[in-house]
């Protein structure tokens, strides 16, 4: 699985970075992906982060 963040859409709420530290981190107030591909053990948390993103800025590619 791969994750991508739409930096233009991201509002910097940090929800993804808090819920899935293995994949997301904040950089200057915008989320970014730090693990590519997503580690298998982090896939469930990554899906949760994408589903809970308030502006749907996270895209997942299976």
LINGI-V643723 format. One record per residue. N is the residue number from 1. RES is the residue in one small letter. OMEGA is omega in whole degrees, 0 to 359 (NA if undefined). NEAR is the number of other ideal C-beta (glycine too) atoms within 10 Angstrom. D_LAST is the distance of its C-alpha to the last C-alpha in whole Angstrom. Layout:
# LINGI-V643723
N RES OMEGA NEAR D_LAST
N RES OMEGA NEAR D_LAST
This chain:
# LINGI-V643723
1 x 175 15 4
2 x 177 14 7
3 x 176 26 9
4 x 176 14 12
5 x 174 21 15
6 x 184 14 17
7 x 179 12 20
8 x 182 8 23
9 x 184 14 21
10 x 179 19 21
11 x 175 13 25
12 x 182 13 25
13 x 178 15 25
14 x 181 14 23
15 x 182 17 21
16 x 181 27 18
17 x 178 18 20
18 x 185 11 22
19 x 181 16 19
20 x 182 25 17
21 x 181 14 19
22 x 185 14 17
23 x 187 28 15
24 x 173 28 17
25 x 178 15 21
26 x 178 15 23
27 x 182 13 25
28 x 176 7 28
29 x 180 9 27
30 x 178 15 23
31 x 174 28 20
32 x 180 17 18
33 x 179 17 15
34 x 179 13 17
35 x 180 16 14
36 x 6 10 12
37 x 178 13 10
38 x 177 21 10
39 x 182 12 12
40 x 182 8 11
41 x 180 8 14
42 x 185 19 13
43 x 181 18 10
44 x 179 10 12
45 x 179 18 14
46 x 177 24 12
47 x 178 17 11
48 x 180 14 14
49 x 180 24 15
50 x 181 21 13
51 x 184 10 15
52 x 179 14 18
53 x 185 22 18
54 x 180 8 21
55 x 179 11 21
56 x 181 11 17
57 x 182 20 16
58 x 177 25 13
59 x 178 13 10
60 x 178 15 6
61 x 183 9 4
62 x NA 6 0
